[in-house]
Amino acid sequence: MGLVCFGLLMIGADCTCLRDEDYRSLRKRAVGVTSRLAQRLRPAGTVGAGPATVSAFAALAPRDGAADA
């Protein structure tokens, strides 16, 4: 029925109506959410940025010993 294409088109149309302040606000919210998520995913015992700090993506990576593809 084309609902996915229609939905993406409507999202794009809505984005053209946003002001610069709206985009700045969305970016600020996204940065805040990602920083809180990174803090939540950080293993216990790691503080700040250092060699022991693990990124959010690395924390989600499988640890089965297989080499990275």
N, C-alpha and C positions, 0 to 999 in steps of 0.2 A: 504493500500500500504506500510505500515511500515515506513512512513516518520518520525514519532516521534522517533522511535528507531534508525533510520539512523541518524537523527539530533543529538541525544544524543551521539551516537557513534562517530560522527565527532567532537563534542565539546570535548569529552574525548580524542580523538586522538590529537587534537590541544593543549590541556593542557599538554600533555606529551612532547611537543616541546618547552614549555616555560622555560626560565631560572629562577633562584632564584630571580634575580633583577626584572623580570617581575611580579612575584607573590608579591614581596614587593611593587611594584608600584601599582598593583591592590588593595592591602589591604589599602594602603595610600589613594587612591581615594575613596574606599568604606567607610572608616572612615570619610573622609571629607564630603561625600554626606550624610551620616547618621547624622553627627553632624549638618549640615546645615538644614536638614529636621527636626531634633528635635528642633532647634531654631525657625524654621518657625511654628511648631505646638505648641510651648509653649504659653500658654495663656498670654494675656497682663497683666503686673504687676508682673510677676515672673522673677526674675533675679538670675542667678547662681543656685547652688545646695543647696536646703534647703527643709524644710517641705512643702513649698507651690509649689515646682516644680513638674510638671506633666510629666511623661515619654511620648514618642511619641505614644506608644501603648495605654496608658491610655487615652490620648487625643482623640483617635479614638473610644474608647469604647462607647456603647450606654448609654444614661443617662435616661433610662425610669424607674428607681427605682427597676428593677428586680434584684434579687440576682445573684451573679456570679455562673455560672454552672461549 
